[in-house]
């Protein structure tokens, strides 16, 4: 029963990622930093809707008492998705091993933000977590903390 639930969630997550990616497929150029910020909301909208609708289940599966296999599946889906997105955002640049490590680092960072939002969504709005994800796409979290935020 748990496997069926997890498989359903992974399938729904893939669908949300694909819907959000559709905006990127229409880009005619490599987006600049300001465009990256404005693209964050529409390119994460379905992911957050999915997470919000499945919040209780995801909290249980991603909690400290989690199912490690589900967490790994979730991360794998995200890594594959962001590898695809990187090609659109860089306008077709071939990825090398260094790029793949950056994708893994970025994915881990975004997944951690989403996981934390799931547990703290009562105090952190979806809009704010989307803004934070947008910022970490263009500047490091350290720079954000130093006050170099692009979002006022």
N, C-alpha and C positions, 0 to 999 in steps of 0.2 A: 504494500500500500504506500509506504514511504517512497519507494522507487518511482511508482506511478505519479505521485504528487511532484517529486523533484523533476521528473521528465517533462511533466506538463509545465512547470514553472520555467524550465530551461527553454522549452519551445516558445512560450509566451515572451520570454526575455529576448530571444532571437528575433521574433516578430517586431518587438518594440524597437530594438536596435536598427533593424532594416527600415522601418517607417521613418525613424529619425535621420537615417543616412540619406534618404531620398533627396533632401534639400542640398546636400553636398554634391550629389551627382549632377546637379544643374549648374554648378559653379563654372564659369568660363575662365577664371583666373585664380591665381593663388591669393587667398585672402590676407589682408594686412592685419595688424594687431587689433585695430578698432573693429574690423569686420569679424574677427574671431570672437570678440566679446558679444557682438550682436547675434552671431550664429549659435552661441551656446544654448540659449533658451529653446529655439526650435529643434536643435539637434539632440536635446536631452528630454524633450517634452514627453514623449511616449514612454521613455525609460522611467521617468519619475511618476507618471500616471500608473504604470505597472507596479512600481515599488510601493506607491501609496495604497493601491487597491489590495496588494498582497502583504501589507506591512506586518501584520501579526505573524503570518507564516514565515516571512523572511527574517523577522527578528529571531524567531526560534531557531531557524536553520543556520543563521549567521552569528548566533550568540556564542559566548565562551564554551558552552556545552554543545557546540554545533556538530554538524555532519561534515567532516573534513572533505569527503568526496564531493559533496554538493558545493562547498566553497571553492574547490579546485575547478569544478565544471563552470561555475559562475565566472571565475577569473579567466578560464580558457576562452569562453564565449566573448568576454570583454576584450581580451588580447587580440583575438581574430578580428573582431569588429574594428578596433582602433588601428590595426594594421591596414585594413581596407580603407578606413577613413584617412589615414596618413597619405595615401596615394592621391586622394582627391584634394587634400589640403596642400600638398606639395606639387600638384598638377603633374602627377605621373612619375615622379622621381622613383627610381628603383631603390628599394630598401636594402641596406647592407647589415652586417652583424651589429655594428654600433647603433644603427637606427632601431633594430629590433630590441636591443637592450633598453633604449630610450622609451620605446613603446611599452615594454614591460614595466618600466619605472613609472611612466605616466599612468598606465592602467591601474597599477597598484595604488597610486595616489588617488585617482578618481574613485576607485572602488572603496577605498577607505573612507573617503568623504561621503559617499552614498550610504555605506554601512552606518557611519556615525549619524547621518541624517535620519536613517530609519529609527535609531534609538532616541534621538533628540528632536524629532520633528515637531514636538509640541513647543519647543523654544527656538527652533531654527526654521524659518519658512523655506518653502520650496524655491521661492524667488531668490532668497539669499544664498542658498547652497548652490544654485545654478550660477549666480554671480561669482562665487568663490571658485567653482570649477572653471568658469571662463577665465578668471584671473590666473589660475595656475597653468592654464594652457599657454599663456604668453609671458608670464614672469614667475620666478620661483616663489614658493611659499615664504621664504625668508624675506624677499623683497616686499611681499604683501604685508608682512608683519612690521617691516620697517616704515610702512606708511607710503609706499610707492604705488598704492592702489590706483587703478584707472577708474574705479567706480566710486562715486562720491556718495 
